């Protein structure tokens, strides 16, 4: 899942607490999706127990982007105020896990791209398998923990910012855009769990839909600024996808064989009512928000 940075347009210089959290978010946004895609690509053809050399199609895996910049930014961010030992430890663990994954994926990619399995009867592929699984598992755990820590900080900041906006400006466009983004995140969290609770999801969807309608109604009202059509369109697309996923879970609707192929091939965003499409739409909503929500 993508995470949005903390906007602070009023500050002439980025505050240390904002710089700190944005460094962690930058690592997640640049590296996490590709790391998970590499795992999905690998297991789209390899068995959970590992490759045999007898597979009809062998895709190999994906590499990830350079991780050295993430390591440097985490080291710098960890020294910034306010100090948070638990969050800083999670960030260091993330940087360590993703840094160990990078060369291993490069090694695996070289092996499969050069089709060396044809020369050693998949010996190295079999040896790489447990190392890859361990590295992916370590990364996933570190990623989950860092995201949770970042979200705690962002939630507190978002709530405080929303209260401040309401106190200074009232419930105008700026307030409703911020409220919409808070509710959008709650929808994603409600859906993004191993054991979805339909009651929780339905309530989150209802609150988000109300926030979207309120933002629409506030746009341009009484001379206030207008919210951009692209942002509002993205907010509604996200709502539609969230409802589709909720119905799939509620009605226990299975994925078709074609859907499963796309999900396993890392193209899950193309599948209606899938977590991958929900995440894609959420990230597009974040992009619109970060551009100012007025496009």
C-alpha positions in Angstrom: 0.0 0.0 0.0 1.2 3.5 -0.9 1.6 6.1 1.9 1.2 9.8 1.3 3.7 12.3 2.6 2.9 15.1 5.0 2.2 18.4 3.1 3.3 21.5 4.9 3.0 24.3 2.3 3.0 27.1 5.0 6.5 26.2 6.2 9.4 28.0 4.4 11.6 25.2 5.5 10.5 21.6 6.1 10.1 20.9 9.8 12.3 18.1 11.2 9.3 16.0 12.2 7.9 16.2 8.6 11.3 15.5 7.1 11.7 12.5 9.3 8.4 10.8 8.4 8.7 11.7 4.8 12.0 9.9 4.6 10.4 6.7 5.8 7.4 7.2 3.4 9.8 7.8 0.5 11.4 4.4 1.1 8.1 2.6 1.2 6.7 4.3 -1.9 9.8 3.7 -3.9 10.7 0.1 -2.9 7.8 -1.8 -1.3 5.5 -2.3 -4.3 8.3 -3.6 -6.5 9.5 -5.9 -3.7 6.0 -7.5 -3.5 5.8 -7.7 -7.3 9.0 -9.6 -7.4 7.6 -12.2 -5.1 4.3 -12.4 -7.1 6.2 -12.8 -10.3 8.3 -15.6 -8.9 5.4 -17.6 -7.5 3.4 -17.1 -10.7 5.4 -20.0 -12.1 7.3 -21.6 -9.2 5.7 -23.8 -6.6 5.6 -22.8 -3.0 8.1 -25.6 -2.4 10.4 -24.2 -5.0 11.3 -24.7 -8.7 11.8 -28.2 -10.1 13.3 -27.4 -13.6 10.3 -29.2 -15.2 8.1 -26.1 -15.3 6.5 -25.3 -18.7 7.2 -21.6 -18.3 10.0 -20.1 -16.2 9.7 -16.3 -15.7 12.3 -15.8 -13.0 11.6 -12.7 -10.8 11.9 -8.9 -10.8 14.7 -6.8 -9.4 14.1 -3.8 -7.2 15.4 -0.3 -7.4 18.7 0.8 -5.7 18.3 0.8 -2.0 21.4 2.8 -1.0 19.4 6.1 -1.0 16.8 4.7 1.3 19.5 3.5 3.8 21.1 7.0 3.8 17.8 8.8 4.3 16.8 6.5 7.1 20.1 7.0 8.9 19.6 10.8 8.6 15.9 10.7 9.6 16.6 8.6 12.7 18.7 11.3 14.1 16.0 14.0 13.7 13.6 15.1 16.4 11.2 14.1 17.7 13.0 10.9 18.7 10.9 7.7 18.6 12.9 4.6 19.4 10.3 2.2 18.2 9.6 3.9 14.9 13.4 4.5 14.2 14.1 0.8 14.9 11.3 -0.2 12.5 12.8 2.1 9.8 16.3 0.6 10.3 14.9 -2.9 10.1 13.1 -2.0 6.9 16.2 -0.5 5.3 18.2 -3.6 6.4 15.6 -6.1 5.0 15.2 -4.3 1.7 19.0 -3.9 1.3 19.5 -7.6 1.7 16.7 -8.4 -0.7 18.2 -6.2 -3.5 21.4 -8.2 -4.3 19.5 -11.6 -3.9 17.0 -10.6 -6.5 19.8 -9.4 -8.8 21.5 -12.8 -8.4 18.2 -14.6 -9.1 17.4 -12.4 -12.0 20.8 -13.0 -13.6 20.4 -16.8 -13.2 16.9 -16.9 -14.7 17.5 -14.3 -17.4 20.6 -16.2 -18.6 18.7 -19.4 -18.4 21.5 -21.0 -16.4 19.0 -23.5 -15.1 19.4 -25.3 -18.4 23.0 -26.0 -17.5 22.8 -27.1 -13.9 19.3 -28.8 -13.9 17.9 -26.0 -11.7 20.5 -26.7 -8.9 21.1 -23.0 -8.1 17.4 -22.2 -8.5 16.6 -24.8 -5.9 19.3 -23.4 -3.6 18.1 -19.8 -4.1 14.5 -20.7 -3.2 14.7 -20.8 0.6 16.9 -17.7 0.6 14.4 -15.8 -1.5 11.5 -16.9 0.6 13.3 -15.9 3.8 14.3 -12.5 2.4 10.7 -11.8 1.2 9.3 -12.8 4.5 11.7 -10.6 6.4 11.0 -7.7 4.2 7.2 -8.2 4.4 7.4 -8.2 8.2 9.6 -5.1 8.3 7.4 -3.3 5.8 4.3 -4.0 7.8 5.8 -2.7 11.0 7.2 0.4 9.5 3.9 1.2 7.8 2.1 0.8 11.1 4.4 3.2 12.8 4.2 5.8 10.1 0.4 5.5 10.1 0.2 6.2 13.8 2.2 9.4 13.4 0.2 10.4 10.3 -3.1 9.7 11.9 -2.3 12.0 14.9 -1.1 14.7 12.6 -4.0 14.5 10.2 -6.5 14.7 13.1 -4.8 17.7 14.6 -4.6 19.4 11.2 -8.3 18.8 10.5 -9.2 20.3 13.9 -7.0 23.3 13.2 -8.5 23.9 9.8 -12.1 23.6 11.2 -11.2 26.0 14.0 -9.6 28.6 11.6 -11.7 28.3 8.5 -14.8 26.3 9.3 -16.0 23.3 7.3 -15.1 24.6 3.8 -13.4 23.0 0.9 -10.0 22.5 2.5 -11.6 20.8 5.5 -13.7 18.5 3.4 -10.7 17.4 1.2 -8.7 16.5 4.3 -11.7 14.7 5.8 -12.1 12.8 2.6 -8.5 11.6 2.7 -8.8 10.5 6.3 -11.9 8.4 5.5 -10.2 7.0 2.3 -7.4 5.6 4.4 -9.8 4.0 6.8 -11.5 2.2 4.0 -8.2 0.8 2.8 -7.3 -0.4 6.3 -10.7 -2.0 6.7 -10.2 -3.9 3.5 -6.5 -4.6 3.8 -6.6 -7.3 6.5 -6.4 -11.1 6.7 -9.8 -11.4 8.3 -12.1 -8.7 6.8 -15.0 -7.6 9.0 -17.9 -6.7 6.7 -19.6 -4.5 9.4 -16.4 -2.5 9.8 -15.9 -2.3 6.0 -19.5 -1.2 5.5 -19.2 1.6 8.1 -16.0 2.8 6.6 -17.5 2.9 3.2 -20.5 4.8 4.4 -18.4 7.4 6.1 -16.2 7.7 3.1 -19.1 8.1 0.7 -20.5 10.8 3.0 -17.2 12.6 2.9 -17.1 12.5 -0.9 -20.6 13.9 -1.2 -19.8 16.6 1.4 -16.7 17.6 -0.6 -18.7 17.8 -3.8 -21.3 20.0 -2.2 -18.7 22.3 -0.7 -16.8 22.7 -3.9 -17.3 26.3 -5.2 -20.0 27.0 -2.6 -20.3 30.7 -1.5 -17.3 31.7 -3.5 -15.0 29.0 -2.1 -12.5 27.3 -4.4 -13.6 24.5 -6.6 -12.2 21.0 -6.2 -10.7 19.7 -9.4 -12.8 17.2 -11.5 -9.9 14.8 -11.8 -9.5 14.6 -8.0 -13.3 14.1 -7.5 -13.4 11.5 -10.3 -10.5 9.6 -8.6 -12.4 9.8 -5.2 -15.4 8.2 -6.8 -13.4 5.6 -8.7 -11.9 4.6 -5.4 -15.4 4.4 -3.8 -16.6 2.2 -6.7 -13.7 -0.2 -6.4 -14.0 -0.4 -2.6 -17.7 -1.3 -2.9 -16.8 -4.0 -5.5 -14.3 -5.5 -3.2 -16.7 -5.4 -0.2 -19.3 -7.2 -2.3 -16.8 -9.8 -3.4 -15.9 -10.5 0.2 -19.5 -10.3 1.5 -20.9 -12.6 -1.2 -17.9 -14.9 -1.3 -17.5 -14.3 -5.0 -14.5 -16.3 -6.3 -12.0 -15.0 -8.8 -12.3 -16.5 -12.3 -9.4 -18.4 -13.8 -8.6 -15.4 -15.9 -8.6 -13.2 -12.8 -6.3 -15.6 -11.1 -3.8 -15.5 -13.9 -3.7 -11.7 -13.8 -3.4 -11.7 -10.0 -0.5 -14.1 -10.1 1.2 -12.2 -12.9 1.3 -9.0 -10.9 -1.6 -7.4 -13.0 -4.2 -7.6 -10.2 -5.1 -3.9 -10.7 -6.9 -5.0 -13.9 -9.3 -7.3 -11.9 -12.5 -5.7 -10.8 -13.1 -5.9 -7.0 -9.5 -6.9 -6.2 -7.3 -5.5 -3.4 -4.7 -4.6 -6.1 -7.2 -2.4 -7.9 -8.2 -0.8 -4.6 -4.6 0.0 -3.9 -4.1 1.4 -7.4 -7.1 3.6 -7.1 -6.0 4.7 -3.6 -2.5 5.6 -4.9 -4.1 7.6 -7.7 -6.2 9.5 -5.2 -3.1 10.3 -3.2 -1.4 11.6 -6.3 -4.4 13.9 -7.0 -4.3 15.1 -3.4 -0.5 15.8 -3.5 -1.0 17.8 -6.7 -3.4 20.1 -4.8 -6.8 18.5 -5.5 -7.7 21.3 -7.8 -6.8 19.8 -11.2 
